């Protein structure tokens, strides 16, 4: 395991490309609309089917609900400010 410290604009895509497929992505960095949407769009293609995207403070702006519409995510929710989205969710997801 390696700790990477720096701006996600420079670190996230190379890390994801190295990892290939991920099971979970958690956004908890800069909470402005543009940055949140950029992180979602960058990480989502690397999520495996059924993978989870979490976002802290998802209700602070419209980035999370807009992204959910953009990727046609049927299985999503914001609970106590945390956004949850399941990619290509199996029909057994209770959401």
C-alpha positions in Angstrom: 0.0 0.0 0.0 1.3 3.5 -0.9 0.1 6.8 0.4 -0.2 9.5 -2.3 -0.4 13.1 -1.2 -1.2 15.8 -3.7 -3.8 17.2 -6.0 -6.2 14.5 -7.4 -6.1 16.2 -10.8 -2.5 14.9 -11.1 -2.8 11.7 -9.1 -6.2 10.1 -9.6 -6.2 9.1 -13.3 -2.6 7.6 -13.3 -3.5 5.7 -10.1 -6.8 4.4 -11.6 -5.0 3.4 -14.8 -2.5 1.5 -12.8 -5.1 -0.3 -10.7 -7.4 -1.1 -13.7 -10.7 -2.0 -12.1 -11.8 -0.8 -8.6 -14.6 -2.0 -6.4 -15.2 1.3 -4.5 -14.5 5.0 -5.0 -14.9 7.5 -2.1 -15.0 11.2 -2.9 -14.1 13.3 0.2 -11.8 16.0 -1.1 -12.6 19.5 -2.5 -16.4 19.9 -2.2 -17.2 22.3 -5.1 -19.3 21.4 -8.0 -16.6 21.2 -10.7 -14.2 19.2 -8.6 -16.8 16.7 -7.4 -18.1 16.1 -10.9 -14.6 15.7 -12.3 -13.7 13.1 -9.7 -17.0 11.2 -10.3 -16.4 11.2 -14.1 -12.8 10.2 -13.7 -13.4 7.3 -11.3 -16.7 5.9 -12.7 -15.3 4.2 -15.8 -12.9 2.2 -13.6 -15.6 0.9 -11.3 -16.5 -2.7 -11.9 -20.2 -3.5 -12.5 -21.8 -3.5 -9.1 -19.1 -1.3 -7.8 -19.9 1.5 -5.4 -19.3 5.3 -5.6 -19.6 7.2 -2.3 -19.5 10.9 -2.0 -19.2 12.9 1.2 -21.3 16.1 1.3 -23.2 15.1 -1.8 -26.0 17.4 -0.9 -23.8 20.6 -0.9 -24.4 21.2 -4.6 -26.0 19.5 -7.6 -23.0 17.5 -8.8 -24.0 14.2 -7.4 -27.6 14.1 -8.6 -26.6 15.4 -12.0 -23.9 12.7 -12.3 -26.4 10.1 -11.3 -28.7 11.3 -14.1 -25.7 11.4 -16.5 -24.8 7.8 -16.0 -28.5 6.7 -15.7 -27.9 5.3 -12.2 -31.1 3.9 -11.0 -29.6 2.7 -7.7 -28.5 5.9 -5.8 -29.4 7.7 -2.7 -28.2 10.5 -0.5 -28.4 9.7 3.2 -27.3 12.1 5.9 -25.4 14.0 3.3 -23.5 11.0 1.9 -24.2 10.0 -1.7 -24.3 6.3 -2.6 -24.4 5.1 -6.2 -24.1 1.5 -7.4 -22.8 1.0 -11.0 -24.9 -1.4 -13.2 -26.5 -2.6 -10.0 -28.0 -6.1 -9.8 -31.7 -6.2 -9.4 -31.3 -7.4 -5.8 -30.1 -4.0 -4.7 -32.6 -2.5 -2.2 -32.5 1.1 -3.0 
